[in-house]
């Protein structure tokens, strides 16, 4: 109902990892449990296969790369695509420059998305990312074939 938070969002199996405000991490991050980012990550963030993982980007946090995690909470900055198989929350100070692939989305007044909001059916996060890449390649092949047929018909 309105105003009630889903209690299950606060609990994940596994430990909590914190990237503090004075930390800059270069490279991809693969984790399970909960990841809280107050600093900067320059690389992609992935949850381990089958993990009930959650990433939370705090107000001063910044990610330069793609995020593929079941549950995502953003109140900072993300420069890259976000793939969430379960739930994504865009808080008031969220700024996403990239596409947001979601199953369930919660967006607060003030949040910004400079890209597309794309609904996806429930599945694993990696399947969403793979399907996005496959559909782009397939669309290119179809357009190329259509162009060849148009040239052949003239």
Secondary structure by P-SEA (a helix, b strand, c coil): cccccccccccccbbbbbbcccccccbbbbbccbbbbcbbbcbbbbcccccbbbbbbcccbbbcbbbbccbbbbcbbbcbbbbbcccccccccbbbcbbbbccbbbbcccccccccccccccccaaaaaaaaaaaaaaaaaaaaaaaaaaaaac
